[in-house]
Amino acid sequence: MAVAPRRGGIWCLVVYCVVVTVGLLGCEKNPYTGRSQLLMTSVGEEMEMGAQAYSQVKSDPKMRPSQNPREIEPVKRVAARIVEAARRSKYGEMAKQFQWEVTVIKDDKTANAFALPGGKLAVYTGIFPVAKTEAGLAAVMGHEVVHALARHGAERMSQEQLANAAVQAAGAAVGASGGGGLLSQGTIAALGAGAQVGVLLPFSRQHESEADYIGILLAADAGYDPRESIALWERMERMSGGGGPAEFLSTHPSHGTRIEDLKKAMPEALNIYKTRQPVPAADLPGAGG
């Protein structure tokens, strides 16, 4: 009597494990880290989505573009150097496909920047006091540019699609078995949480670490001192006051983890920096002392 539900439960576990394993195996490799990536969308589709999202951002009345040349010019300078470094990088072919564009958003309370697929960049003026110098801003923008070039957004979408498919398949198995057996509906819900904590969040943290690492290589290749990235994250850590969720429940590594990882990557970045003409570490507007 209990055989059918047990088989259904076992089948459901097998499906879940197989689908997640497929996701972990991936179908492309990151050219810097060798990490396998699952990508279920084309670059063209990503670029189209990026352009649409960027258009929405620019049309949002809350997103006021800066009109101040002192804010716009340093961002454009850094962006141009980072993009040129990207075109020389292992992502060169894709970087040359992208239609690069940068917008400075007048928002002194938001310490953020982002890059969308296709090379659509935005920098909030609130990042200036944290970045302090153009070299610090290069670390930020290098990081964001890598997210777009490494196709991290598309990878997260692909992972979520697989995780959702696995949980739905498990739910269908439980339904077919009459709701009993090895896996209950509560267990299926836990599987969903398990996918989030066990697969999706670690991948998201891995994306952040990957962007930190490759981002400072781009910044160094652009002529910016990569050591500014460590100073940047030390300031971020002080600003946060040590708050935030436990690292295993966060989409981002802790500040301390990021700093330690950057220190490990610094010899490689400095070797690149030494071969380039250094760019003066000019202060950003409103950076303070």
C-alpha positions as CSV (number, residue, x, y, z in Angstrom):
1,M,0.0,0.0,0.0
2,A,2.8,2.4,0.8
3,V,4.9,1.4,-2.3
4,A,3.4,3.9,-4.8
5,P,3.8,7.0,-2.5
6,R,7.4,5.9,-1.7
7,R,8.3,5.5,-5.3
8,G,6.7,8.9,-6.1
9,G,8.8,10.5,-3.3
10,I,12.0,8.8,-4.5
11,W,11.3,9.8,-8.1
12,C,10.7,13.4,-7.0
13,L,14.0,13.5,-5.2
14,V,15.8,12.0,-8.2
15,V,14.3,14.6,-10.5
16,Y,15.2,17.4,-8.2
17,C,18.8,16.2,-7.9
18,V,19.2,15.6,-11.6
19,V,17.9,19.0,-12.6
20,V,20.0,20.8,-10.0
21,T,23.1,18.8,-11.2
22,V,22.4,19.8,-14.8
23,G,22.3,23.4,-13.6
24,L,25.6,23.0,-11.8
25,L,27.3,21.3,-14.7
26,G,26.5,24.3,-17.0
27,C,27.1,24.6,-20.7
28,E,29.7,27.4,-21.0
29,K,32.8,28.3,-19.1
30,N,33.9,31.6,-17.7
31,P,37.1,32.5,-19.5
32,Y,38.9,33.8,-16.4
33,T,37.8,31.3,-13.7
34,G,37.0,28.3,-15.8
35,R,33.7,28.0,-13.9
36,S,30.9,26.2,-15.8
37,Q,27.8,28.4,-16.5
38,L,24.3,27.4,-17.4
39,L,23.0,30.0,-20.0
40,M,19.5,29.4,-21.5
41,T,19.2,32.8,-23.3
42,S,21.2,34.2,-26.2
43,V,23.4,37.3,-26.0
44,G,21.0,39.1,-28.4
45,E,18.0,38.4,-26.1
46,E,20.0,39.7,-23.1
47,M,21.0,42.9,-25.0
48,E,17.3,43.5,-25.9
49,M,16.2,43.0,-22.3
50,G,19.1,45.3,-21.1
51,A,18.1,48.0,-23.5
52,Q,14.4,47.8,-22.4
53,A,15.3,47.9,-18.7
54,Y,17.7,50.9,-19.3
55,S,15.0,52.8,-21.2
56,Q,12.6,52.2,-18.2
57,V,15.3,53.5,-15.8
58,K,15.9,56.6,-17.8
59,S,12.1,57.3,-18.2
60,D,11.5,56.9,-14.4
61,P,10.8,60.4,-13.0
62,K,12.6,59.4,-9.8
63,M,15.8,58.7,-11.8
64,R,17.0,62.3,-12.4
65,P,20.1,62.4,-14.7
66,S,22.8,64.7,-13.4
67,Q,23.3,67.9,-15.3
68,N,26.6,68.8,-13.5
69,P,29.7,68.4,-15.7
70,R,31.8,67.9,-12.5
71,E,29.8,64.7,-11.8
72,I,29.4,63.5,-15.4
73,E,32.9,63.9,-16.7
74,P,34.8,61.7,-14.2
75,V,32.2,59.0,-14.7
76,K,32.5,59.1,-18.4
77,R,36.3,59.1,-18.2
78,V,36.4,56.0,-16.0
79,A,33.7,54.3,-18.1
80,A,35.7,54.9,-21.3
81,R,38.9,53.4,-19.8
82,I,37.1,50.4,-18.4
83,V,35.3,49.7,-21.7
84,E,38.6,49.9,-23.6
85,A,40.1,47.4,-21.1
86,A,37.1,45.2,-21.6
87,R,37.7,45.2,-25.3
88,R,41.2,44.0,-24.7
89,S,40.1,41.4,-22.3
90,K,39.0,37.8,-22.6
91,Y,35.5,39.2,-23.0
92,G,36.8,41.4,-26.0
93,E,34.5,39.9,-28.6
94,M,31.4,40.6,-26.5
95,A,32.6,44.0,-25.3
96,K,32.9,45.0,-29.0
97,Q,29.3,43.9,-29.6
98,F,27.8,46.0,-26.8
99,Q,26.4,49.4,-27.4
100,W,28.0,51.2,-24.4
101,E,26.2,54.0,-22.7
102,V,26.5,55.6,-19.3
103,T,24.1,57.8,-17.3
104,V,24.9,59.6,-14.0
105,I,21.9,59.6,-11.7
106,K,21.5,62.5,-9.3
107,D,20.8,60.7,-6.1
108,D,23.2,61.5,-3.2
109,K,21.6,58.9,-0.9
110,T,22.1,55.9,-3.0
111,A,25.7,54.5,-3.1
112,N,25.2,52.2,-6.1
113,A,26.0,51.6,-9.7
114,F,24.9,49.0,-12.2
115,A,25.5,47.6,-15.7
116,L,22.9,45.9,-17.8
117,P,23.5,43.5,-20.7
118,G,24.5,45.3,-23.8
119,G,26.7,47.8,-22.0
120,K,24.1,50.1,-20.4
121,L,25.7,51.7,-17.3
122,A,24.4,53.9,-14.5
123,V,26.2,55.5,-11.6
124,Y,24.4,57.1,-8.7
125,T,26.1,60.2,-7.3
126,G,25.8,58.7,-3.8
127,I,28.7,56.4,-4.7
128,F,31.2,59.3,-4.9
129,P,31.8,59.7,-1.1
130,V,32.5,55.9,-0.9
131,A,34.6,55.6,-4.0
132,K,36.4,58.9,-3.2
133,T,38.7,58.8,-6.2
134,E,38.4,57.8,-9.9
135,A,40.5,54.7,-9.0
136,G,37.8,53.8,-6.4
137,L,35.1,54.4,-9.0
138,A,37.0,52.2,-11.5
139,A,36.8,49.3,-9.0
140,V,33.0,49.8,-8.8
141,M,32.5,50.2,-12.5
142,G,34.9,47.3,-13.4
143,H,32.8,45.1,-11.0
144,E,29.5,46.1,-12.7
145,V,30.8,45.8,-16.2
146,V,31.9,42.2,-15.4
147,H,28.4,41.3,-14.3
148,A,27.2,42.2,-17.8
149,L,30.1,40.7,-19.7
150,A,30.0,37.5,-17.7
151,R,26.3,37.2,-18.3
152,H,25.6,36.8,-14.6
153,G,22.0,38.0,-15.0
154,A,21.2,35.4,-17.6
155,E,22.8,32.7,-15.5
156,R,20.7,33.6,-12.5
157,M,17.6,33.5,-14.6
158,S,18.6,30.1,-16.0
159,Q,19.3,28.7,-12.5
160,E,15.9,30.0,-11.2
161,Q,14.1,28.4,-14.2
162,L,15.7,25.0,-13.4
163,A,15.1,25.3,-9.7
164,N,11.4,26.2,-10.3
165,A,11.1,23.3,-12.7
166,A,12.5,20.9,-10.2
167,V,10.2,22.0,-7.4
168,Q,7.2,21.9,-9.7
169,A,8.1,18.4,-10.8
170,A,8.4,17.4,-7.2
171,G,5.0,18.9,-6.4
172,A,3.5,17.0,-9.3
173,A,5.0,13.8,-8.0
174,V,3.5,14.3,-4.6
175,G,0.1,15.1,-6.1
176,A,0.2,12.0,-8.2
177,S,1.0,9.9,-5.2
178,G,-2.0,11.2,-3.2
179,G,0.0,13.6,-1.0
180,G,1.6,10.9,1.1
181,G,4.8,8.9,1.0
182,L,8.4,10.1,1.4
183,L,7.8,13.8,0.5
184,S,4.9,15.9,2.0
185,Q,3.9,19.3,0.6
186,G,5.8,20.9,3.5
187,T,8.9,19.0,2.3
188,I,8.4,20.4,-1.2
189,A,8.3,23.9,0.2
190,A,11.5,23.1,2.0
191,L,13.0,21.9,-1.2
192,G,12.3,25.4,-2.7
193,A,14.0,27.0,0.2
194,G,16.8,24.5,-0.2
195,A,17.3,25.5,-3.8
196,Q,17.4,29.2,-2.7
197,V,19.9,28.7,0.1
198,G,21.8,25.8,-1.3
199,V,22.1,26.7,-5.0
200,L,20.8,30.2,-6.0
201,L,22.3,32.2,-3.2
202,P,25.8,30.6,-3.4
203,F,25.8,31.2,-7.1
204,S,24.8,34.8,-6.6
205,R,27.7,35.2,-4.1
206,Q,30.0,33.5,-6.6
207,H,28.9,36.0,-9.2
208,E,29.8,38.9,-6.8
209,S,33.2,37.4,-6.1
210,E,33.8,36.7,-9.7
211,A,32.9,40.4,-10.6
212,D,35.2,41.6,-7.8
213,Y,38.1,39.6,-9.1
214,I,37.8,40.2,-12.8
215,G,36.7,43.8,-12.1
216,I,40.0,44.7,-10.5
217,L,41.9,43.1,-13.4
218,L,40.0,45.4,-15.8
219,A,40.6,48.4,-13.6
220,A,44.3,47.6,-13.4
221,D,44.4,47.2,-17.2
222,A,42.7,50.6,-17.5
223,G,45.6,52.2,-15.5
224,Y,43.8,52.5,-12.1
225,D,45.5,51.3,-9.0
226,P,43.7,48.0,-8.0
227,R,44.6,48.5,-4.3
228,E,41.9,51.2,-4.2
229,S,39.3,48.3,-4.3
230,I,40.4,47.2,-0.9
231,A,40.2,50.7,0.5
232,L,36.7,51.0,-1.1
233,W,35.4,47.8,0.6
234,E,37.0,48.8,3.9
235,R,34.9,52.0,3.7
236,M,31.8,50.0,2.8
237,E,32.4,47.8,5.9
238,R,32.7,50.9,8.1
239,M,29.5,52.4,6.6
240,S,27.5,49.2,7.2
241,G,28.5,49.0,10.8
242,G,28.8,45.2,10.5
243,G,25.1,44.8,9.8
244,G,23.3,42.6,7.3
245,P,22.2,38.9,7.2
246,A,24.5,36.0,7.8
247,E,26.6,35.4,4.7
248,F,25.0,32.0,3.9
249,L,21.7,33.8,3.7
250,S,22.9,36.7,1.7
251,T,23.2,37.2,-2.1
252,H,26.6,39.0,-1.5
253,P,29.7,37.9,0.3
254,S,30.5,39.7,3.6
255,H,32.7,42.7,3.4
256,G,35.4,40.8,5.2
257,T,35.3,38.0,2.7
258,R,35.5,40.4,-0.2
259,I,38.5,42.2,1.2
260,E,40.3,38.9,1.9
261,D,39.6,37.6,-1.7
262,L,40.7,40.9,-3.2
263,K,44.0,40.7,-1.3
264,K,44.6,37.2,-2.7
265,A,44.0,38.5,-6.2
266,M,46.0,41.7,-5.8
267,P,49.4,40.3,-7.0
268,E,47.8,39.3,-10.3
269,A,46.1,42.7,-10.6
270,L,49.3,44.6,-9.7
271,N,51.3,42.7,-12.3
272,I,48.9,44.1,-14.9
273,Y,48.9,47.6,-13.4
274,K,52.7,47.8,-13.6
275,T,52.5,47.4,-17.4
276,R,50.1,50.3,-17.8
277,Q,50.5,54.1,-17.7
278,P,49.0,54.9,-14.2
279,V,46.0,57.2,-14.1
280,P,46.2,59.9,-11.5
281,A,43.8,59.2,-8.5
282,A,41.8,62.3,-9.0
283,D,39.2,63.0,-6.3
284,L,35.5,62.7,-7.1
285,P,33.1,65.6,-6.4
286,G,31.7,65.5,-2.9
287,A,34.2,62.8,-1.9
288,G,35.2,64.7,1.2
289,G,38.4,64.2,3.2
